[in-house]
Amino acid sequence: MYTFSFERLEVWNKSRILTKKIYYATRSFPESEKFGLTGQIRRAVISVCSNLAEGSSRKTKKDQAHFYNISFSSLMETLNQLIISNDLEYLDNQSLLDFRNEIHTISLMINNLTSYANRKEPLHEKKY
């Protein structure tokens, strides 16, 4: 079976696992939040790994960096919504702490990926 480049990214795999964990955690949110916070947090976390996948397929480093930036922003949106979920007592303190730690790790990895994509290629001297 062929493996696409994004599937080999450790940060994509970590964000995929985070997505699964958040889906499980939001199952216990109130039914009244189904189209509110539950839906919003799920869309945000899915956006993290989706934009990593899309960015990895882009041909220019500028396009790659753009999608990695969107991924990072979605990750921060996810954290914000987890904090609000904790404020509303839908998510316990330990779960929030665990998610924060995973998000911190993923954020560092996305920043490294973005820095790599923004790196200027060295100019090659012409040989005559």
N, C-alpha and C positions, 0 to 999 in steps of 0.2 A: 504494500500500500504506500502511495506517495505521501510524503509529509510536506506541507507548505511551510514557507519560511517563518510565518508567525507562530506556527505550532512548536517551533524550536526555541522560541523566546521564553526564557524563564519568567519574565515579568507577565507575559500573557497567561502562562499556566497559573501563576499565583493569583492573578486577577480573576481567572476563571473559577478557581477554588473559592475565592472571596465571594463571587457571585452566587455560587451554590449555597454557601453558608448564610448569606443574607436572605436568599429565597426561603431557606428553612426557618430562619429566625422570624421572618415577617409572616409566616403562616399563623402565628399566634396573635398577630395584631387584630384589633377589633374589626368585625365585618364592616362597620361604618367607615373604616379607612381603606377599604378595598380599592376605591377609585381616587383616593386621596394620597395619604402618605405612603401606603404600601405600594401602590402603582408607581409613584414618583421615585421612591428609593430603588425599586427594581429597575426602572428605566435608566436611572443614573449609573447604577453599578454595571449593567449590561453595556452601557456606552463605553466604559473603561476598556474592557477587552475587545469590544467591536472596533473602536478607533485604533487600538494597537494593531489589530489585524489589518485594518484598511491602510494604516500608515506604512506598515511593512511592505505593502504591495505597490506603493507609489514609486515612480521612477526617479523623481528628483529629491534631493535631500531637503529642500525647502518644503515640498509637499509632505514628506515624511514627518518633519518637525511640526508642521501644522496639525496633523492628526495626533501626534504624541502630546501636543499642548492641549488639545481637546480632551484627550484621555485623562490627563492630569486634572483638568478642570472638573471633569465628571467625577473623578475620585474625591475631590474636595467637596463637591456637591453631595456625594454619598456620605462623607463624614458629617457634614452639616445635618443631613437628615437623620443620621444615627443619633447625633446629639439631641436633636428635637425628640426623637423617639424615646430616648432616655428621660428627657424632661417630662414627657407625657406618661412616663412609667410603662411604656410598651416594651422597653428593653432594659434589662437590669444592668447595674454598674459593671459587673464583671464582663458581661458580653460586650458592652461598649469599650471597655479597656482592651479586650482581646481584638476587637475590630480595629481600634486605633493603632495597635501595634502592627497589625497586618497592613493597614493603610500606610503607615509610616514607611515600612519596608518597600512597598510597591511604589510609593511616591519617589523614594530615592532612586529606584530602578528606572522609573519613567524619566526622571530628570537626567540620569546618565544617558539614557537612550536619546533624549532630545539634544543633549550636549553633543553627542556623537553625530547626530544628523545635522546639527548647526555648524559642525567643525568645517573649517575651510580646508579644502584640499591644497596641498603644497603645489606651488607653481613648478612645472617641469621646465628645465632649460632646454632650449632647442639645440640639437646637435647638428653641426654642419659638416 
